[in-house]
Amino acid sequence: MFQADLARLRARTVTAVACYAVAGLLFAGAIGLGGAAGTIALVDRFGLVEGLAFAALVLALVGVIALLLNTMSRLRHERRAHRAAAARSAALSQLADEGLQRTRENVPAMLPAAAIMTFALTSMILGKSRS
C-alpha cells in the first residue's frame, strides 16, 4: 500500500514538473513575442532609433525592478535565518542553564554516595593491604 502511494506521488510530481516546464517555456515565448510586438509598435510610432531606445529603456527598467525584488527577497531570507539562529541559540542557552541548575541542585546530595563508591572501588582494586 505504501509503495502504491509512493508511486502515485512520484507520477504526480513528474506530471507537475512537466506541466510547469511547458508552461514556463510558453510563457517565455509569449513574453518574447510581446516584447517584439511592443518594439515594432514603438518603432512605428516614434521612428527606428527612438523606438529602439525606448524599448531598451523599458527592458532596463524591468531588469532593475527584478534585481530590486531579488535583493529584497534575499535580505528578507537572511533576516529570517538570523532570527531563527538567534531563537535556536536562546533555546539552547536556556536548556543549558536549566541543566546546570539541576546539576548544582543534585550534586551535593550525591557526594556521599560517590565517596562511598570511590572507597569501595579503590578497596577492590588495591585489595587488602599487607601490614
Distance bins in CASP14 RR format, pairs under 12 A and 6 or more apart:
PFRMAT RR
TARGET T0000
AUTHOR 0000-0000-0000
RMODE 2
METHOD distances of the structure
MODEL  1
1 7 0 0 0 0 0 1 0 0 0 0 0
1 8 0 0 0 0 0 1 0 0 0 0 0
2 8 0 0 0 0 0 1 0 0 0 0 0
2 9 0 0 0 0 0 1 0 0 0 0 0
3 9 0 0 0 0 0 1 0 0 0 0 0
3 10 0 0 0 0 0 1 0 0 0 0 0
4 10 0 0 0 0 0 1 0 0 0 0 0
4 11 0 0 0 0 0 1 0 0 0 0 0
5 11 0 0 0 0 0 1 0 0 0 0 0
5 12 0 0 0 0 0 1 0 0 0 0 0
6 12 0 0 0 0 0 1 0 0 0 0 0
6 13 0 0 0 0 0 1 0 0 0 0 0
7 13 0 0 0 0 0 1 0 0 0 0 0
7 14 0 0 0 0 0 1 0 0 0 0 0
8 14 0 0 0 0 0 1 0 0 0 0 0
8 15 0 0 0 0 0 1 0 0 0 0 0
9 15 0 0 0 0 0 1 0 0 0 0 0
9 16 0 0 0 0 0 1 0 0 0 0 0
10 16 0 0 0 0 0 1 0 0 0 0 0
10 17 0 0 0 0 0 1 0 0 0 0 0
11 17 0 0 0 0 0 1 0 0 0 0 0
11 18 0 0 0 0 0 1 0 0 0 0 0
12 18 0 0 0 0 0 1 0 0 0 0 0
12 19 0 0 0 0 0 1 0 0 0 0 0
13 19 0 0 0 0 0 1 0 0 0 0 0
13 20 0 0 0 0 0 1 0 0 0 0 0
14 20 0 0 0 0 0 1 0 0 0 0 0
14 21 0 0 0 0 0 1 0 0 0 0 0
15 21 0 0 0 0 0 1 0 0 0 0 0
15 22 0 0 0 0 0 1 0 0 0 0 0
16 22 0 0 0 0 0 1 0 0 0 0 0
16 23 0 0 0 0 0 1 0 0 0 0 0
17 23 0 0 0 0 0 1 0 0 0 0 0
17 24 0 0 0 0 0 1 0 0 0 0 0
18 24 0 0 0 0 0 1 0 0 0 0 0
18 25 0 0 0 0 0 1 0 0 0 0 0
19 25 0 0 0 0 0 1 0 0 0 0 0
19 26 0 0 0 0 0 1 0 0 0 0 0
20 26 0 0 0 0 0 1 0 0 0 0 0
20 27 0 0 0 0 0 1 0 0 0 0 0
21 27 0 0 0 0 0 1 0 0 0 0 0
21 28 0 0 0 0 0 1 0 0 0 0 0
22 28 0 0 0 0 0 1 0 0 0 0 0
22 29 0 0 0 0 0 1 0 0 0 0 0
23 29 0 0 0 0 0 1 0 0 0 0 0
23 30 0 0 0 0 0 1 0 0 0 0 0
24 30 0 0 0 0 1 0 0 0 0 0 0
24 31 0 0 0 0 1 0 0 0 0 0 0
25 31 0 0 0 0 0 1 0 0 0 0 0
25 32 0 0 0 0 0 1 0 0 0 0 0
26 32 0 0 0 0 0 1 0 0 0 0 0
26 33 0 0 0 0 0 1 0 0 0 0 0
27 33 0 0 0 0 0 1 0 0 0 0 0
27 34 0 0 0 0 0 1 0 0 0 0 0
28 34 0 0 0 0 0 1 0 0 0 0 0
28 35 0 0 0 0 0 1 0 0 0 0 0
29 35 0 0 0 0 1 0 0 0 0 0 0
29 36 0 0 0 0 1 0 0 0 0 0 0
29 37 0 0 0 0 0 1 0 0 0 0 0
30 36 0 0 0 0 0 1 0 0 0 0 0
30 37 0 0 0 0 0 1 0 0 0 0 0
31 37 0 0 0 0 0 1 0 0 0 0 0
31 38 0 0 0 0 0 1 0 0 0 0 0
31 59 0 0 0 0 0 1 0 0 0 0 0
31 62 0 0 0 0 1 0 0 0 0 0 0
32 38 0 0 0 0 1 0 0 0 0 0 0
32 39 0 0 0 0 1 0 0 0 0 0 0
32 40 0 0 0 0 0 1 0 0 0 0 0
32 55 0 0 0 0 0 1 0 0 0 0 0
32 59 0 0 0 0 0 1 0 0 0 0 0
33 39 0 0 0 0 0 1 0 0 0 0 0
33 40 0 0 0 0 0 1 0 0 0 0 0
34 40 0 0 0 0 1 0 0 0 0 0 0
34 41 0 0 0 0 1 0 0 0 0 0 0
34 42 0 0 0 0 0 1 0 0 0 0 0
34 55 0 0 0 0 0 1 0 0 0 0 0
34 58 0 0 0 0 0 1 0 0 0 0 0
34 59 0 0 0 0 0 1 0 0 0 0 0
35 41 0 0 0 0 1 0 0 0 0 0 0
35 42 0 0 0 0 1 0 0 0 0 0 0
35 43 0 0 0 0 0 1 0 0 0 0 0
35 52 0 0 0 0 0 1 0 0 0 0 0
35 54 0 0 0 0 0 1 0 0 0 0 0
35 55 1 0 0 1 0 0 0 0 0 0 0
35 56 0 0 0 0 0 1 0 0 0 0 0
35 58 0 0 0 0 1 0 0 0 0 0 0
35 59 0 0 0 0 1 0 0 0 0 0 0
35 62 0 0 0 0 0 1 0 0 0 0 0
36 42 0 0 0 0 0 1 0 0 0 0 0
36 43 0 0 0 0 0 1 0 0 0 0 0
36 52 0 0 0 0 0 1 0 0 0 0 0
36 55 0 0 0 0 1 0 0 0 0 0 0
36 59 0 0 0 0 0 1 0 0 0 0 0
37 43 0 0 0 0 0 1 0 0 0 0 0
37 44 0 0 0 0 0 1 0 0 0 0 0
37 55 0 0 0 0 0 1 0 0 0 0 0
38 44 0 0 0 0 1 0 0 0 0 0 0
38 45 0 0 0 0 1 0 0 0 0 0 0
38 46 0 0 0 0 0 1 0 0 0 0 0
38 51 0 0 0 0 1 0 0 0 0 0 0
38 52 0 0 0 0 0 1 0 0 0 0 0
38 54 0 0 0 0 1 0 0 0 0 0 0
38 55 1 0 0 1 0 0 0 0 0 0 0
38 58 0 0 0 0 1 0 0 0 0 0 0
38 59 0 0 0 0 0 1 0 0 0 0 0
39 45 0 0 0 0 0 1 0 0 0 0 0
39 46 0 0 0 0 0 1 0 0 0 0 0
39 47 0 0 0 0 0 1 0 0 0 0 0
39 48 0 0 0 0 0 1 0 0 0 0 0
39 50 0 0 0 0 0 1 0 0 0 0 0
39 51 1 0 0 1 0 0 0 0 0 0 0
39 52 1 0 0 1 0 0 0 0 0 0 0
39 53 0 0 0 0 0 1 0 0 0 0 0
39 54 0 0 0 0 1 0 0 0 0 0 0
39 55 1 0 1 0 0 0 0 0 0 0 0
39 56 0 0 0 0 1 0 0 0 0 0 0
39 57 0 0 0 0 0 1 0 0 0 0 0
39 58 0 0 0 0 1 0 0 0 0 0 0
39 59 0 0 0 0 1 0 0 0 0 0 0
40 46 0 0 0 0 0 1 0 0 0 0 0
40 47 0 0 0 0 0 1 0 0 0 0 0
40 48 0 0 0 0 0 1 0 0 0 0 0
40 51 0 0 0 0 1 0 0 0 0 0 0
40 52 0 0 0 0 0 1 0 0 0 0 0
40 55 0 0 0 0 1 0 0 0 0 0 0
41 47 0 0 0 0 0 1 0 0 0 0 0
41 51 0 0 0 0 1 0 0 0 0 0 0
41 52 0 0 0 0 0 1 0 0 0 0 0
41 54 0 0 0 0 0 1 0 0 0 0 0
41 55 0 0 0 0 1 0 0 0 0 0 0
41 58 0 0 0 0 0 1 0 0 0 0 0
42 48 0 0 0 0 1 0 0 0 0 0 0
42 49 0 0 0 0 0 1 0 0 0 0 0
42 50 1 0 0 1 0 0 0 0 0 0 0
42 51 1 1 0 0 0 0 0 0 0 0 0
42 52 1 0 0 1 0 0 0 0 0 0 0
42 53 0 0 0 0 1 0 0 0 0 0 0
42 54 1 0 1 0 0 0 0 0 0 0 0
42 55 1 0 1 0 0 0 0 0 0 0 0
42 56 0 0 0 0 0 1 0 0 0 0 0
42 57 0 0 0 0 0 1 0 0 0 0 0
42 58 0 0 0 0 1 0 0 0 0 0 0
42 59 0 0 0 0 0 1 0 0 0 0 0
43 49 0 0 0 0 1 0 0 0 0 0 0
43 50 0 0 0 0 1 0 0 0 0 0 0
43 51 1 0 1 0 0 0 0 0 0 0 0
43 52 1 0 0 1 0 0 0 0 0 0 0
43 53 0 0 0 0 0 1 0 0 0 0 0
43 54 0 0 0 0 1 0 0 0 0 0 0
43 55 1 0 0 1 0 0 0 0 0 0 0
43 56 0 0 0 0 0 1 0 0 0 0 0
44 50 0 0 0 0 0 1 0 0 0 0 0
44 51 0 0 0 0 1 0 0 0 0 0 0
44 52 0 0 0 0 0 1 0 0 0 0 0
44 54 0 0 0 0 0 1 0 0 0 0 0
44 55 0 0 0 0 0 1 0 0 0 0 0
45 51 1 0 0 1 0 0 0 0 0 0 0
45 52 0 0 0 0 0 1 0 0 0 0 0
45 54 0 0 0 0 1 0 0 0 0 0 0
45 55 0 0 0 0 0 1 0 0 0 0 0
46 52 0 0 0 0 1 0 0 0 0 0 0
46 53 0 0 0 0 1 0 0 0 0 0 0
46 54 1 0 0 1 0 0 0 0 0 0 0
46 55 0 0 0 0 1 0 0 0 0 0 0
46 57 0 0 0 0 0 1 0 0 0 0 0
47 53 0 0 0 0 1 0 0 0 0 0 0
47 54 0 0 0 0 1 0 0 0 0 0 0
47 55 0 0 0 0 0 1 0 0 0 0 0
48 54 0 0 0 0 0 1 0 0 0 0 0
48 55 0 0 0 0 0 1 0 0 0 0 0
49 55 0 0 0 0 0 1 0 0 0 0 0
49 56 0 0 0 0 0 1 0 0 0 0 0
50 56 0 0 0 0 0 1 0 0 0 0 0
50 57 0 0 0 0 0 1 0 0 0 0 0
51 57 0 0 0 0 1 0 0 0 0 0 0
51 58 0 0 0 0 1 0 0 0 0 0 0
51 59 0 0 0 0 0 1 0 0 0 0 0
52 58 0 0 0 0 0 1 0 0 0 0 0
52 59 0 0 0 0 0 1 0 0 0 0 0
53 59 0 0 0 0 0 1 0 0 0 0 0
53 60 0 0 0 0 0 1 0 0 0 0 0
54 60 0 0 0 0 0 1 0 0 0 0 0
54 61 0 0 0 0 0 1 0 0 0 0 0
55 61 0 0 0 0 0 1 0 0 0 0 0
55 62 0 0 0 0 0 1 0 0 0 0 0
56 62 0 0 0 0 0 1 0 0 0 0 0
56 63 0 0 0 0 0 1 0 0 0 0 0
57 63 0 0 0 0 0 1 0 0 0 0 0
57 64 0 0 0 0 0 1 0 0 0 0 0
58 64 0 0 0 0 0 1 0 0 0 0 0
58 65 0 0 0 0 0 1 0 0 0 0 0
59 65 0 0 0 0 0 1 0 0 0 0 0
59 66 0 0 0 0 0 1 0 0 0 0 0
60 66 0 0 0 0 0 1 0 0 0 0 0
60 67 0 0 0 0 0 1 0 0 0 0 0
61 67 0 0 0 0 0 1 0 0 0 0 0
61 68 0 0 0 0 0 1 0 0 0 0 0
62 68 0 0 0 0 0 1 0 0 0 0 0
62 69 0 0 0 0 0 1 0 0 0 0 0
63 69 0 0 0 0 1 0 0 0 0 0 0
63 70 0 0 0 0 1 0 0 0 0 0 0
63 71 0 0 0 0 0 1 0 0 0 0 0
64 70 0 0 0 0 0 1 0 0 0 0 0
64 71 0 0 0 0 0 1 0 0 0 0 0
65 71 0 0 0 0 0 1 0 0 0 0 0
65 72 0 0 0 0 0 1 0 0 0 0 0
66 72 0 0 0 0 0 1 0 0 0 0 0
66 73 0 0 0 0 0 1 0 0 0 0 0
67 73 0 0 0 0 0 1 0 0 0 0 0
67 74 0 0 0 0 0 1 0 0 0 0 0
68 74 0 0 0 0 0 1 0 0 0 0 0
68 75 0 0 0 0 0 1 0 0 0 0 0
69 75 0 0 0 0 0 1 0 0 0 0 0
69 76 0 0 0 0 0 1 0 0 0 0 0
70 76 0 0 0 0 0 1 0 0 0 0 0
70 77 0 0 0 0 0 1 0 0 0 0 0
71 77 0 0 0 0 0 1 0 0 0 0 0
71 78 0 0 0 0 0 1 0 0 0 0 0
72 78 0 0 0 0 0 1 0 0 0 0 0
72 79 0 0 0 0 0 1 0 0 0 0 0
73 79 0 0 0 0 0 1 0 0 0 0 0
73 80 0 0 0 0 0 1 0 0 0 0 0
74 80 0 0 0 0 0 1 0 0 0 0 0
74 81 0 0 0 0 0 1 0 0 0 0 0
75 81 0 0 0 0 0 1 0 0 0 0 0
75 82 0 0 0 0 0 1 0 0 0 0 0
76 82 0 0 0 0 0 1 0 0 0 0 0
76 83 0 0 0 0 0 1 0 0 0 0 0
77 83 0 0 0 0 0 1 0 0 0 0 0
77 84 0 0 0 0 0 1 0 0 0 0 0
78 84 0 0 0 0 0 1 0 0 0 0 0
78 85 0 0 0 0 0 1 0 0 0 0 0
79 85 0 0 0 0 0 1 0 0 0 0 0
79 86 0 0 0 0 0 1 0 0 0 0 0
80 86 0 0 0 0 0 1 0 0 0 0 0
80 87 0 0 0 0 0 1 0 0 0 0 0
81 87 0 0 0 0 0 1 0 0 0 0 0
81 88 0 0 0 0 0 1 0 0 0 0 0
82 88 0 0 0 0 0 1 0 0 0 0 0
82 89 0 0 0 0 0 1 0 0 0 0 0
83 89 0 0 0 0 0 1 0 0 0 0 0
83 90 0 0 0 0 0 1 0 0 0 0 0
84 90 0 0 0 0 0 1 0 0 0 0 0
84 91 0 0 0 0 0 1 0 0 0 0 0
85 91 0 0 0 0 0 1 0 0 0 0 0
85 92 0 0 0 0 0 1 0 0 0 0 0
86 92 0 0 0 0 0 1 0 0 0 0 0
86 93 0 0 0 0 0 1 0 0 0 0 0
87 93 0 0 0 0 0 1 0 0 0 0 0
87 94 0 0 0 0 0 1 0 0 0 0 0
88 94 0 0 0 0 0 1 0 0 0 0 0
88 95 0 0 0 0 0 1 0 0 0 0 0
89 95 0 0 0 0 0 1 0 0 0 0 0
89 96 0 0 0 0 0 1 0 0 0 0 0
90 96 0 0 0 0 0 1 0 0 0 0 0
90 97 0 0 0 0 0 1 0 0 0 0 0
91 97 0 0 0 0 0 1 0 0 0 0 0
91 98 0 0 0 0 0 1 0 0 0 0 0
92 98 0 0 0 0 0 1 0 0 0 0 0
92 99 0 0 0 0 0 1 0 0 0 0 0
93 99 0 0 0 0 0 1 0 0 0 0 0
93 100 0 0 0 0 0 1 0 0 0 0 0
94 100 0 0 0 0 0 1 0 0 0 0 0
94 101 0 0 0 0 0 1 0 0 0 0 0
95 101 0 0 0 0 0 1 0 0 0 0 0
95 102 0 0 0 0 0 1 0 0 0 0 0
96 102 0 0 0 0 0 1 0 0 0 0 0
96 103 0 0 0 0 0 1 0 0 0 0 0
97 103 0 0 0 0 0 1 0 0 0 0 0
97 104 0 0 0 0 0 1 0 0 0 0 0
98 104 0 0 0 0 0 1 0 0 0 0 0
98 105 0 0 0 0 0 1 0 0 0 0 0
99 105 0 0 0 0 1 0 0 0 0 0 0
99 106 0 0 0 0 1 0 0 0 0 0 0
99 107 0 0 0 0 0 1 0 0 0 0 0
100 106 0 0 0 0 0 1 0 0 0 0 0
100 107 0 0 0 0 0 1 0 0 0 0 0
101 107 0 0 0 0 0 1 0 0 0 0 0
102 109 0 0 0 0 0 1 0 0 0 0 0
102 110 0 0 0 0 0 1 0 0 0 0 0
103 109 0 0 0 0 0 1 0 0 0 0 0
103 110 0 0 0 0 1 0 0 0 0 0 0
104 110 0 0 0 0 0 1 0 0 0 0 0
106 113 0 0 0 0 0 1 0 0 0 0 0
106 114 0 0 0 0 0 1 0 0 0 0 0
107 113 0 0 0 0 0 1 0 0 0 0 0
107 114 0 0 0 0 1 0 0 0 0 0 0
108 114 0 0 0 0 0 1 0 0 0 0 0
110 116 0 0 0 0 0 1 0 0 0 0 0
110 117 0 0 0 0 1 0 0 0 0 0 0
110 118 0 0 0 0 0 1 0 0 0 0 0
111 117 0 0 0 0 0 1 0 0 0 0 0
111 118 0 0 0 0 0 1 0 0 0 0 0
112 118 0 0 0 0 0 1 0 0 0 0 0
112 119 0 0 0 0 0 1 0 0 0 0 0
113 119 0 0 0 0 0 1 0 0 0 0 0
113 120 0 0 0 0 0 1 0 0 0 0 0
114 120 0 0 0 0 0 1 0 0 0 0 0
114 121 0 0 0 0 0 1 0 0 0 0 0
115 121 0 0 0 0 0 1 0 0 0 0 0
115 122 0 0 0 0 0 1 0 0 0 0 0
116 122 0 0 0 0 0 1 0 0 0 0 0
116 123 0 0 0 0 0 1 0 0 0 0 0
117 123 0 0 0 0 0 1 0 0 0 0 0
117 124 0 0 0 0 0 1 0 0 0 0 0
118 124 0 0 0 0 0 1 0 0 0 0 0
118 125 0 0 0 0 0 1 0 0 0 0 0
119 125 0 0 0 0 0 1 0 0 0 0 0
119 126 0 0 0 0 0 1 0 0 0 0 0
120 126 0 0 0 0 0 1 0 0 0 0 0
120 127 0 0 0 0 0 1 0 0 0 0 0
121 127 0 0 0 0 0 1 0 0 0 0 0
122 129 0 0 0 0 0 1 0 0 0 0 0
123 129 0 0 0 0 1 0 0 0 0 0 0
END
